[in-house]
């Protein structure tokens, strides 16, 4: 067999491999995913809270998975949030925006990219919200903005702290200025929460970027982050091309962002429940250790006053 026939046969093999290559849908419905050492069963990963046991990578989770981990399985009530008109600008690129929304809703079983819940940690009642990156990259449109405002209003009406788990690439281009206006709306809503002296706790997860970082993700009373989470505004390549300098190792990862002062604490996923409970208890002045210290201080003050008189 000459080299021409060998080349043609090899070409046919490549075409066959391409034809039988798994699609994204096949991968998503598979029992397997991949991490540092190659294939890993999703079941094994789920049992470890969706954290790789070898490299400690914190894999992305859906809002329900996250709420199950932090608050306990089904220990929360999902709140129905308002859904504005779909596709207000009649957006159309390679697909219509309505088709993208339809596909995202089918994939995630959610009406929009944010889920709001009424829940509790131990005896502490709270309102929480989380984004789903599988819903058009966790981007923020009018529906997500309405969900956020609804969650804040629910927290205020029920005198509850508000906890947000961030994830997403920023504002949604298909809604243009309508999407960008959600940065202002969420900021104003957070201000109302703080006027009512209710804690606002932010948990930054992978990835948190763009207008999300530039608005509600950086307005918390405290900012927690999962290990290795991407936290950024512009992409690293854009920044490097602008400043024309090599960026530091680990740039825009939560560990680096903590060193620069934008994150208060990095918390493993397995420890989030306990840490959120402790921090909210302190912020609400319900922590037993804090109360004990205050009582001791008051008693000491009274003793000093009595001795002086």
N, C-alpha and C positions, 0 to 999 in steps of 0.2 A: 504493500500500500504506500503510495507516494504521499508527500507532505500535504498536498492540497486536500486529498480525501481525509487525512487525519484531522486537518484543521476544520473541515466541514462537519465531521462527526463530533468533534469537541464542541463546535458551535451549537449543534443540536442538543447536546447534553445541557449546556448552559440555558438554552431556551426552555427546556423541560423543567429545570430547577426553578426558573423565574415563574413559569406557569403554575407550579405547585407551591410557590412561596406563600406562607401564611399571611393573611391580612391582619390589620390592626384589630378588627372585630374578632378574628380567630384567637389572637393573643389575649384579648380582654376576657374572652369566655373560657380560656384554658385554665386548668388547675395549677399551672406553673407561672412563675415570673422569674426575673433574673436579678442578681446582685453581684457582690464582689467575687464570689467563687463560682459563678455560673447559675444554672437553673436551681430554683428553690420552690418547694410547694407553697402555694398561697395559704394552705391550711396551717402549715408550720409557722409561717410568718405571722398569721393572724393570732395564733396562740401566744406569740411573743409581742403582742400589741403592735403588729406591723413594723417591727424594728428588727433589722438583720442581726442575728446572734453573733455573727463573725466580725463585721465591721462597724456595727452600731448605727448604720444608716437608718434614719427615721423616714420610712416610706410615706408617701402621701395617703391620706385617708379621706373617706367621704364624711360629711357632717354626722350621719347616724353612727358610723364607726367611731368617730371621735367622741361623741356624746356617750356612747356605750362604755368607752374606756374611762372617761373622766368622771361621769356622773352615775354610772352603773347601767346595765342593760335595761332598756325601756323605762328607766327611772326619770322620765321627762315627758312633758306634753308638748307636742309640736303645734305651734300657733299658726293659724291661717293668716297670711299677710296679703295686702291688696296687690293686685296685678294690673298695672296700667295697660293701655292699648299697645299691642304688639306692633313693631315696625312703624313707629310714627313718621319716619322720613322716607319710607318705601325704599329702603336700601337694597342694592343689588350689585354683587360683584361676580365671583365665579358661581355663587349660589345666592338665592334670595335670603334675606335676614329671617324671614318667617320659616323657611326651610331649616335654617341653622337652629332656630329656637325649637322647632319640632323635633329635630334629631337630638338636641341636648336634653330635652324633657324626657324623651324615650330612653336615653342612655342613663340618666341619673334618677328618674322617677321623681323629679322635683319640678315645680312650676317656674322657679327662678333659681339663680345661682346661690342664694342664701337661705339658710334654715334657722328659724328662731324658735327657742324652746323655753318653757317655764320649768324649772327644775330645782334641785337642792343638793348641797353637799352636807351630809350629816343633818344637822338641824338648821342649816343656813340656806334660806331660800334665795334664788337668784334668777336672772334672765340671761340667757346666753345665745350667741349667734355664731354660725360658722359658714364659710364659703366652700363650695365644691369646685375644685380645679377642672373637673371633667365637664363643667357647664360653661362652655366657650371660654376656657382658660381662667375661670374664676373672675372674669371681668365684671365691671360694675355698670349697670344700666339703670333705667328708671325703676324697674321692678325691684332690683337689689337695694336701691336707695329707699324705696318705700318699705321694704322689709326691715332695713336698719332703723328707720324712724319709728316704725311700728314697735320694734323691740325696745327702743329707748322709752317710748311713751308707756309701754306696758311696765317697764321697770319703775318709772316715776309713779304711776298710778298705784302700784303695789309696794312701793318703798323698798325696792330690791336693788342690789348692785348689778352692774352690767358687765358681762365678760364676752369679749370678742376673740374668736380664733381666726386670724387673717390668713388668706391664701388667694393668690391671683396675680395676673399680670398688669392690672391697672384699669383704666376706664375703657369702656366698650366703644370702639371706633364706629360701629354701625349706628350709634345714636348721637354721635358728634357732641354738640354743646349740651344736649340733654343729659348725656352721660357725665360730662365735665361738671355740670351743676351739682352733681351728687357729692362732690368734694366739699362744696360750701354747705349743702343741706346737712350732711352727716356731722360736719364741724359744729354747726349751730345746735344740732340735737344734743351733741355731747356737752356743750356749754349749758344747756338746760338741765341735763342730768347733774352736772356739777353744782349748779345753783341750788339744787335740792339736796346737796351734801351726800350724794350717793356715789360709791366708788366705781371707777371705770378701769377695768383691768384688761390689758391686751396681751394675748399669747400669739407671738409671731411664728408662723410655720412656713415650710418650704412650698412654693416660693412666695414671697411678698414683695411686690415691685410696683413701679410706676405711680399712678395717682393714688393707689391704696396707701403706699408708704408716705405720700405727700399729704395725706389727710388723716383719716381716723386711726390708722395704724400707729401713728406717732403722737397721739394726744392722750395716752393713758396716764393714770396716776402712777402705775407701775407697768413696766414692759418686761415680760418673760419671753423666752425664745427656746425652741427646740434645738438640739445640737445640729450643727451643719446646715441650718436653714439659710437659703438665699434671701437676703434682705437688701433691697436696692431701690434706686429710682431709675436711673438710666443703666443700660447694659455696660458691662466691663469693657467690651471692645470699643464702644462709643467713647467712653471716658478715656481709655488709653489712646485712642486716635486723636482726642482733643488735647490732652495734656502732653502727649508724645513722650511719655515716660513709662517704664515698666511698673506695673502695679504690684503692691506687696502680696506675698503668698497668703492665700485664704481671704483675699479681698472680697468684701460683701457677704461673707459667711457670718453666721451669728457670733462666733467666737471673736472675730475681728471687730464686728459692730459693737460688741460688749466693751472691748478695749477702748473704743473711741467714744463711749458714753451714751450711745443710743439705746442700749439694752441694759436693763438692771440685773437680770439673772438668767442664766441658761439652765433649763430644767429638763431632765430626762422625762420621756413620756410616762413612764411608770410612776413618776413622782409628782406629776402635775396635780392630781386630785388633792393630795395632802398639802401641797404648796399653795394652791389656790385657796383652800379652806383656811390655812394659817394666815395668809396675807389679807384676805377679806375680813377675817375675824379681828385682826389688828386695826384695819382701816375703819371698821364699824365699832371699834372699842368693845368687842365682845370676847377678846382673848383673855383667858383666865390668868395667865402670867402677867399681862399688862395690868389687869384689875388688881391683882395682888400687890404689885409694885406701887400702884397709885394709893392703895389703902395704907401700905407701910409708910409712904411719904406723908400722907395726911396725918397719921398717928404721930410721926416724928415731929411734924410741924406743931401739932397741938401740945406735945410734950415740951418743946422748946418755948412756946408761948407761955405755958403754965409756969415753967421754971423762971422765965424772965420777969413774970409778974409777982 
